[in-house]
Amino acid sequence: MKTIKLTAISAAVLASSAALAAEPVIVVDDNDAVVYEAEPVAVAYEAEPASYAYDADAGVVSNTTGAIVGGTKGFFSKVVNPASVSAEVGTLGYGANIGWSLNEKTELQAGWAGGDVADLFGGDVDVDDVNYDVDADFSNPYLGVQLRPAGNWFTMGAGIIVPDNDIDVRASAEDGVFTIDDEDYLVGNGETLEGSLEHRNKLAPYATIGFRPNITNNFGLFGELGAAYMGKTDATVRATNPLNAVAVDAAAAAETELEDKDYLEWMPIVKLGATYRF
């Protein structure tokens, strides 16, 4: 009977208010006092569904995609629409280049120069008392950067050339004699030496300084001086009459002299040209 009473009283206490439930409860029955510590009652609340308004600007993926697409369009716009085109002539040949402005002082350039450069310099050259007729077929694609460090007409350039230059030489004996490295080779009248030169470097770094004054808002002129490191040269020289032993010896000596000349290692860059800016 006592157990039933205690159960009923406990149920009543647990159903009371939350404030009373937090306080200890004392129950007295037949002079026996029992203390119960009431557990706090957990009350569940059901939240009303909140309305949600979509914010288009808050979409991270959407915004990132827009930035990527916009940046890609800007990149292709610069590539398709260059800042300038130029025509040039110089020691690397006849050519042209396209420029893209990265900022007011920096321009990226891609170009090509080539052709028969020997025609620009008379078509012959003297090497150690031997006069060679030169036939050159140049191909020099290049990629570089033009800087205007002071923001005026003065420029500095640097880049890489991918040289593919064919240089053919031919020499005829004067009075039947080739003089090479202070030694005379009596080869007889009509003997000739023929050969070719090839630079060893497949990539040639270059540097230039120059000027680029603007004539109008769109047209300008430019000139550049510098050098490209083409590396050592491989020379091949042969006598047109291989049965003439002296001529064969002269060809070997001429081959050595051509490879030893340092001016073939550093290709001078001298160019003039005109530019049209968009």
LINPE-V473223 format. One record per helix or strand of 3 or more residues. SS is the DSSP state (2 for helix, 1 for strand). FROM is the first residue (numbers start at 1). TO is the last residue. If there is no record, write none. Layout:
((SS | FROM | TO) (SS | FROM | TO))
//
This chain:
((2 | 2 | 14) (2 | 18 | 21) (1 | 25 | 29) (1 | 32 | 36) (2 | 56 | 58) (2 | 60 | 80) (1 | 84 | 90) (1 | 93 | 103) (1 | 106 | 115) (2 | 117 | 121) (1 | 124 | 127) (1 | 130 | 147) (1 | 154 | 163) (1 | 166 | 172) (1 | 177 | 180) (1 | 183 | 186) (1 | 192 | 199) (1 | 204 | 211) (1 | 219 | 229) (1 | 233 | 239) (2 | 245 | 260) (2 | 262 | 264) (1 | 266 | 277))
//
